[in-house]
Amino acid sequence: AQGEAVQQLREALKILAERVLILEHMIGVHG
């Protein structure tokens, strides 16, 4: 069960990181 939780956490972090990269890209373009 713990391994499954870790897997879900990794997926969430990966999605979050992608969103941050997109946000930085948009800010960089407009800035």
C-alpha positions in Angstrom: 0.0 0.0 0.0 2.9 2.3 0.8 4.5 1.8 -2.6 1.2 2.7 -4.3 1.0 5.9 -2.3 4.6 6.8 -3.3 3.6 6.2 -6.9 0.7 8.5 -6.7 2.9 11.2 -5.0 5.4 10.9 -7.8 2.7 11.4 -10.4 1.3 14.5 -8.5 4.8 16.0 -8.2 5.5 15.4 -11.9 2.2 17.1 -12.9 3.0 20.0 -10.5 6.5 20.4 -11.9 5.2 20.5 -15.5 2.7 23.2 -14.5 5.5 25.2 -12.9 7.6 24.9 -16.0 4.7 26.1 -18.2 4.1 29.0 -15.8 7.7 30.1 -15.8 7.8 29.8 -19.6 4.7 32.1 -19.9 6.1 34.6 -17.4 9.4 34.5 -19.2 7.8 35.2 -22.6 5.7 38.1 -21.3 8.4 39.4 -19.0 
